[in-house]
Amino acid sequence: MKKGTLLLLLLLLMSCNPSKHIEGSGQLKADKLIPKMSIEELRGSTMVISEVRGSFQQHPEIIENLRSYLQEQGITTKSCVGIYPEDPDAVPASELDWKVGFEVTRDDIRIDTNEYKVESITGGTALVVESSVKNSAIHGLYCKVWLLEHNYVQTQATRMIYHFDSQNPEEQLTTIIFPIVKRTRDIPVITKSTLNHNL
């Protein structure tokens, strides 16, 4: 099994380089689990994607098939990216809709099969989070709370960039991207009270 395939399999069975660190992000029980985050303006990009319905365990096969197709077509790729509009804790595995693909270096890519699609990713403001395979799930939840407390709204599906940079799959880096805008209304968030509110 290829290194990239193993990474994706482990990540999904368990659950960019930001330059401006965000201060005042609060504390988790274990300080080492607090992610490095930044608010950035990201450029748009073009991706060749596979639209998928069903379990995340399909990732390895889909990724390798798409990678092989792009290589056969002579299409140069950059990052491997997953797009996840649904929470796997809220949707049955068999009903999950998600996308996975590769960023490409040209905007005028043509695909000669109905199996894959070319999709434009809109640029804009995003919360960009340094993470790893091991910590992606907990960092993702931490950032959802951070956005709520700091008056931001997520505007598009969460994206995950996979970095195949280590022989240890759990230590390989990921980048979580939350497209966001600032709320137009100043709505107070009463986190301390709500955390102690038992239903």
Buried (B, 14 or more C-beta within 10 A) or exposed (E): EEEBBBBBBBBBEEBBEBEEEBEEBEEBEEEEEBBBBBBBEBEEBBBBBBBBEEBBEBBBEBBBEBBEBBEEBEBEBEBBBBBBEEEBEEEEEEEBBBBBBBBBEEEEBEBEEEEBBBBEBEEBBBBBBBBBBBBBBBBBEBBBBBBBEBBBEBEBBBBBBBBBEBEEBEEBBBBBBBBBEEEEEEEEEEEEEEEEEEE
